[in-house]
Amino acid sequence: MLVKQGCAKSVSFGTTTTIRLGNQQSQDISCPGNGKAQRLDNDIIAIVKALNVVNVPKG
């Protein structure tokens, strides 16, 4: 099942970010106002804090 829902993006620089599991694919989670994407982002932030993950680029 493929779910598509568009949002306005630059044609030359626009990207699409989706999550795929099996034959299912999310809508573009980088679209502004995507509630599911915001909840996912909040969950990721909570996991990173709980695991004390520090994302520092290597020199």
N, C-alpha and C positions, 0 to 999 in steps of 0.2 A: 504494500500500500504506500503510495507516494502522496504526501500532502504538500501542496504548494500554496503559499500566500505571499504575494509580492509586497515590497516596500520600495520607496524611492531611493535610488542609489546612483552614484556616478557611473556612467557606462564604461569609462576608461579605467577607473580605479575601484569600482564597487566589487565587493567580495560577498560570498554567501557562506554562512557557517551553519551546518546541519549536523544532526546526530542520527546515525543509522544503526539499527539493531535488527539483524535478520533481514526481512523484506520490508521493514517499516523505516520511514525516514521522517524526521521532524521538519517543520517549516523552518525558514531561515531564522535562527535564534539571535542573529545580530541585528534584526530589525528593531527600531525603537518601539517601546511600548509592549514588548513581548513579555507577558506576565510569567510564563513558564520559564523563559530564559532568565528573568530576574530572580526567580526562586532558585534555579540551578546555580546561578552566580552566588547567591547568599549561602547556599549549602556548601559550595566550594570554599568560600571564605571561612566558614565555620570549621570545615575539615582542616584547612591549612593552619588555622589558629590552634586547633586542638592538637595537631601533630607537631606544632612548632616548626613548620616548614619555612625556610628562608630561601627565597629565590634571588640569588646574587649571580650576575653574569661572571664567568671566569675571565680573569685579567686580560 
